[in-house]
């Protein structure tokens, strides 16, 4: 599987450079049997092109799944910083504009990553911080396009 093409991608990450897409696809495949290798591939993609947001997503997602919440938290915050930079937004989500975000946009990635940070905070036992982020998402994404409502429901079940 050295010559991955768009037709046989395991995951559609959207518009990416071919080199980054190949690394991410290999990382997705490696995650099934070799999580260390997956981490290496995702980090290589991030180093190659730190402005391509899906590499942050892959890293924070696998580390969340593996319970490496500090690593997930750090990478998610790095991805959030890059997404807000690309969107022209302040890093503080309290100041983000109330506007519709397009799928695949830096703005949508920022919202999605704020949701991920809410989940990570919840897993870390920081329910108040998670709820604060979820409150922001409720204002910015009322229809729940980024899936924050699932995290909100989880938070309601956490004592």
VOBA-1610 file (N, C-alpha, C; in pm, whole numbers, padded with zeros to 5 digits, always signed):
BEGIN
Unk+00083-00119+00000Unk+00000+00000+00000Unk+00087+00125+00000Unk+00195+00124-00072Unk+00285+00238-00078Unk+00233+00350-00165Unk+00148+00319-00260Unk+00103+00417-00357Unk-00045+00446-00339Unk-00078+00510-00225Unk-00217+00540-00197Unk-00268+00648-00292Unk-00389+00629-00339Unk-00453+00729-00423Unk-00585+00767-00360Unk-00646+00872-00409Unk-00774+00918-00354Unk-00880+00808-00362Unk-00873+00722-00463Unk-00975+00618-00478Unk-00970+00515-00367Unk-00854+00490-00311Unk-00848+00388-00206Unk-00812+00445-00069Unk-00843+00572-00049Unk-00823+00632+00083Unk-00912+00561+00185Unk-00859+00541+00303Unk-00936+00484+00413Unk-01029+00589+00473Unk-00982+00713+00475Unk-01057+00825+00532Unk-01046+00942+00435Unk-01156+01010+00413Unk-01155+01130+00329Unk-01127+01250+00419Unk-01004+01299+00413Unk-00965+01414+00493Unk-00988+01546+00421Unk-01045+01542+00303Unk-01066+01664+00226Unk-00943+01697+00145Unk-00933+01823+00108Unk-00822+01869+00024Unk-00693+01875+00105Unk-00599+01791+00067Unk-00467+01786+00131Unk-00362+01769+00024Unk-00240+01805+00059Unk-00131+01773-00033Unk-00119+01621-00040Unk-00079+01569-00154Unk-00068+01422-00168Unk+00025+01360-00063Unk+00134+01425-00030Unk+00229+01368+00066Unk+00167+01358+00206Unk+00096+01461+00247Unk+00032+01459+00379Unk-00081+01356+00379Unk-00161+01353+00274Unk-00268+01255+00266Unk-00213+01113+00277Unk-00104+01086+00207Unk-00046+00952+00212Unk-00001+00916+00353Unk+00063+01009+00423Unk+00107+00983+00559Unk-00012+00959+00652Unk-00116+01039+00637Unk-00234+01021+00722Unk-00304+00888+00693Unk-00314+00853+00566Unk-00376+00724+00532Unk-00296+00608+00590Unk-00164+00615+00578Unk-00078+00510+00635Unk-00093+00505+00787Unk-00106+00623+00850Unk-00124+00629+00994Unk-00255+00566+01038Unk-00361+00592+00963Unk-00491+00531+00994Unk-00480+00379+00987Unk-00416+00330+00885Unk-00398+00186+00870Unk-00310+00130+00982Unk-00202+00199+01013Unk-00109+00153+01118Unk-00175+00151+01255Unk-00267+00243+01280Unk-00330+00252+01412Unk-00393+00120+01454Unk-00440+00043+01360Unk-00505-00085+01391Unk-00411-00184+01458Unk-00282-00178+01423Unk-00189-00279+01475Unk-00064-00221+01541Unk-00033-00095+01515Unk+00091-00037+01567Unk+00068+00112+01597Unk+00021+00137+01716Unk-00015+00275+01753Unk+00105+00368+01759Unk+00220+00314+01794Unk+00342+00396+01794Unk+00375+00441+01653Unk+00364+00351+01557Unk+00389+00386+01417Unk+00286+00487+01367Unk+00162+00470+01405Unk+00059+00566+01366Unk+00093+00705+01418Unk+00134+00713+01543Unk+00174+00841+01601Unk+00289+00902+01522Unk+00387+00821+01488Unk+00502+00871+01410Unk+00457+00925+01274Unk+00370+00854+01206Unk+00323+00897+01074Unk+00242+01026+01084Unk+00156+01036+01183Unk+00077+01158+01199Unk+00167+01276+01233Unk+00267+01253+01317Unk+00361+01362+01352Unk+00445+01402+01231Unk+00481+01305+01149Unk+00556+01336+01027Unk+00472+01423+00934Unk+00344+01391+00921Unk+00254+01472+00839Unk+00243+01613+00894Unk+00233+01625+01024Unk+00222+01756+01088Unk+00349+01837+01069Unk+00462+01772+01082Unk+00590+01841+01062Unk+00606+01885+00916Unk+00564+01799+00825Unk+00574+01830+00682Unk+00489+01950+00644Unk+00371+01961+00705Unk+00278+02067+00666Unk+00189+02106+00784Unk+00239+02189+00875Unk+00163+02224+00995Unk+00036+02306+00970Unk+00016+02351+00848Unk-00107+02427+00819Unk-00221+02335+00773Unk-00193+02208+00750Unk-00298+02114+00708Unk-00358+02050+00834Unk-00476+02094+00866Unk-00539+02065+00995Unk-00568+01918+01026Unk-00596+01833+00929Unk-00628+01694+00965Unk-00518+01619+01041Unk-00394+01659+01028Unk-00288+01591+01104Unk-00307+01614+01254Unk-00348+01734+01293Unk-00377+01761+01434Unk-00491+01671+01480Unk-00596+01666+01399Unk-00712+01583+01431Unk-00670+01438+01456Unk-00592+01383+01364Unk-00549+01243+01378Unk-00472+01222+01507Unk-00382+01312+01537Unk-00302+01298+01659Unk-00386+01310+01785Unk-00469+01414+01793Unk-00544+01427+01918Unk-00649+01318+01932Unk-00700+01271+01821Unk-00800+01164+01827Unk-00739+01033+01878Unk-00625+00992+01822Unk-00567+00864+01866Unk-00521+00872+02011Unk-00469+00986+02051Unk-00423+00996+02190Unk-00540+01002+02288Unk-00651+01059+02245Unk-00771+01054+02329Unk-00817+00909+02342Unk-00824+00837+02231Unk-00864+00697+02235Unk-00773+00613+02324Unk-00644+00644+02321Unk-00548+00565+02399Unk-00542+00609+02545Unk-00614+00715+02579Unk-00612+00762+02717Unk-00495+00852+02749Unk-00421+00894+02648Unk-00308+00986+02667Unk-00364+01129+02662Unk-00438+01164+02766Unk-00515+01288+02763Unk-00429+01414+02763Unk-00313+01408+02824Unk-00226+01527+02823Unk-00173+01553+02683Unk-00133+01448+02613Unk-00086+01462+02475Unk-00202+01510+02388Unk-00318+01448+02403Unk-00435+01488+02325Unk-00468+01635+02349Unk-00463+01678+02474Unk-00493+01817+02511Unk-00396+01913+02443Unk-00269+01879+02449Unk-00166+01965+02389Unk-00184+01976+02238Unk-00200+01863+02171Unk-00213+01864+02025Unk-00342+01933+01982Unk-00450+01909+02054Unk-00577+01974+02020Unk-00563+02126+02033Unk-00495+02172+02136Unk-00475+02316+02151Unk-00386+02372+02041Unk-00288+02296+01997Unk-00205+02340+01884Unk-00289+02348+01756Unk-00374+02249+01735Unk-00462+02250+01618Unk-00562+02364+01624Unk-00612+02392+01743Unk-00705+02503+01760Unk-00636+02635+01727Unk-00513+02650+01773Unk-00437+02773+01744Unk-00418+02791+01594Unk-00385+02683+01524Unk-00365+02692+01379Unk-00498+02721+01308Unk-00604+02656+01351Unk-00734+02678+01287Unk-00782+02822+01307Unk-00767+02874+01428Unk-00811+03012+01451Unk-00723+03111+01375Unk-00596+03080+01363Unk-00508+03166+01283Unk-00557+03171+01139Unk-00587+03053+01083Unk-00636+03046+00945Unk-00772+03115+00929Unk-00855+03105+01030Unk-00989+03165+01024Unk-00985+03316+01047Unk-00874+03364+01100Unk-00867+03506+01135Unk-00940+03537+01264Unk-00955+03437+01349Unk-01024+03452+01477Unk-00923+03462+01590Unk-00967+03520+01701Unk-00888+03519+01824Unk-00884+03376+01877Unk-00785+03346+01956Unk-00776+03212+02014Unk-00887+03187+02117Unk-00932+03291+02184Unk-01036+03279+02285Unk-01172+03255+02219Unk-01233+03139+02241Unk-01360+03109+02174Unk-01475+03199+02217Unk-01462+03268+02329Unk-01566+03361+02371Unk-01584+03475+02270Unk-01481+03502+02193Unk-01487+03614+02098Unk-01513+03568+01954Unk-01537+03440+01932Unk-01562+03391+01797Unk-01695+03444+01747Unk-01703+03473+01618Unk-01827+03530+01563Unk-01939+03427+01551Unk-02061+03476+01566Unk-02179+03394+01544Unk-02205+03391+01394Unk-02162+03283+01330Unk-02181+03272+01186Unk-02180+03125+01147Unk-02241+03095+01037Unk-02243+02958+00984Unk-02102+02923+00937Unk-02059+02802+00965Unk-01928+02756+00920Unk-01945+02648+00815Unk-01859+02650+00718Unk-01868+02553+00608Unk-01790+02426+00642Unk-01843+02311+00603Unk-01767+02187+00622Unk-01630+02198+00554Unk-01529+02149+00623Unk-01394+02152+00568Unk-01321+02283+00589Unk-01387+02382+00649Unk-01324+02512+00670Unk-01244+02514+00801Unk-01154+02609+00811Unk-01078+02627+00935Unk-01171+02662+01050Unk-01276+02738+01020Unk-01373+02774+01122Unk-01443+02651+01179Unk-01486+02561+01090Unk-01552+02439+01135Unk-01454+02352+01214Unk-01329+02347+01168Unk-01228+02270+01241Unk-01210+02327+01382Unk-01212+02459+01396Unk-01199+02521+01528Unk-01314+02478+01618Unk-01436+02481+01565Unk-01551+02438+01644Unk-01540+02290+01681Unk-01502+02209+01584Unk-01488+02066+01610Unk-01381+02039+01717Unk-01273+02113+01709Unk-01165+02094+01806Unk-01205+02144+01945Unk-01285+02249+01950Unk-01338+02293+02080Unk-01425+02183+02141Unk-01501+02114+02056Unk-01580+02000+02104Unk-01487+01892+02158Unk-01380+01862+02085Unk-01284+01760+02130Unk-01221+01800+02263Unk-01187+01927+02275Unk-01130+01975+02402Unk-01231+01961+02516Unk-01358+01980+02486Unk-01463+01960+02587Unk-01464+01815+02634Unk-01455+01724+02539Unk-01453+01581+02573Unk-01329+01546+02655Unk-01214+01597+02612Unk-01090+01571+02685Unk-01101+01626+02827Unk-01154+01747+02841Unk-01172+01804+02975Unk-01264+01717+03060Unk-01370+01670+03000Unk-01463+01583+03072Unk-01391+01457+03119Unk-01311+01396+03030Unk-01236+01275+03065Unk-01132+01304+03173Unk-01081+01425+03178Unk-00982+01464+03278Unk-01047+01500+03412Unk-01180+01499+03417Unk-01250+01532+03540Unk-01278+01681+03557Unk-01264+01757+03450Unk-01286+01902+03455Unk-01420+01936+03392Unk-01527+01896+03459Unk-01661+01914+03403Unk-01696+02061+03382Unk-01658+02149+03475Unk-01694+02290+03461Unk-01633+02350+03334Unk-01508+02318+03306Unk-01443+02368+03185Unk-01508+02310+03060Unk-01541+02181+03066Unk-01609+02117+02953Unk-01742+02186+02927Unk-01818+02211+03032Unk-01949+02274+03016Unk-01938+02417+02964Unk-01834+02487+03003Unk-01814+02623+02951Unk-01793+02619+02799Unk-01707+02529+02754Unk-01685+02514+02609Unk-01813+02471+02537Unk-01886+02380+02598Unk-02010+02332+02536Unk-02113+02445+02528Unk-02114+02533+02626Unk-02202+02649+02621Unk-02168+02741+02505Unk-02039+02758+02480Unk-01995+02838+02365Unk-02040+02771+02236Unk-02022+02640+02228Unk-02063+02568+02108Unk-02213+02575+02086Unk-02289+02575+02193Unk-02434+02586+02181Unk-02472+02718+02114Unk-02399+02823+02143Unk-02425+02953+02080Unk-02376+02958+01935Unk-02257+02902+01912Unk-02194+02912+01780Unk-02244+02809+01679Unk-02291+02696+01730Unk-02334+02586+01643Unk-02465+02527+01695Unk-02573+02608+01696Unk-02699+02559+01752Unk-02748+02426+01693Unk-02731+02403+01561Unk-02779+02274+01508Unk-02691+02155+01547Unk-02573+02182+01603Unk-02485+02073+01644Unk-02411+02005+01531Unk-02375+02081+01428Unk-02304+02025+01313Unk-02175+01952+01353Unk-02107+01999+01457Unk-01980+01937+01495Unk-01998+01827+01599Unk-02121+01798+01637Unk-02147+01686+01727Unk-02132+01717+01875Unk-02133+01844+01912Unk-02115+01880+02052Unk-02228+01829+02141Unk-02346+01806+02084Unk-02460+01763+02165Unk-02434+01626+02230Unk-02359+01542+02163Unk-02325+01411+02219Unk-02239+01429+02344Unk-02143+01519+02337Unk-02056+01544+02452Unk-02137+01609+02564Unk-02229+01697+02529Unk-02317+01760+02628Unk-02398+01652+02702Unk-02453+01558+02627Unk-02531+01450+02690Unk-02443+01364+02780Unk-02320+01336+02735Unk-02227+01264+02822Unk-02200+01340+02950Unk-02179+01471+02937Unk-02150+01554+03053Unk-02266+01554+03151Unk-02389+01548+03101Unk-02505+01545+03189Unk-02510+01418+03271Unk-02451+01311+03220Unk-02450+01185+03293Unk-02333+01171+03388Unk-02241+01270+03385Unk-02124+01267+03473Unk-02156+01342+03600Unk-02134+01277+03714Unk-02163+01341+03844Unk-02061+01446+03878
//
